[in-house]
């Protein structure tokens, strides 16, 4: 048995017979480097801020590019811990 590429599936051969319910019940969460990452649009919605506020926070050094946030093409991704550090708890869950 092995974890599928990306971590969202499980691969096994025909010698193993498991139901999805049994597999889910016995499973465990595994931490990944992507845990806690979100897009600027998601962060702005959760914290009630505009995306331009987040871009300004990067320009002023409150959010450190390459550490707290990173741009991939036209999309910014930010760490949830950095958002909590700078803006407290989100206003919506």
Secondary structure, DSSP 8 states (H G I E B T S, - for coil): -EE-TTSS-EE--TT----HHHHHHH------TTTTEEEHHHHHHHHT--HHHHHHHHHTTSS-BTTTEEEETTEEEEEHHHHHHHH-S-S--
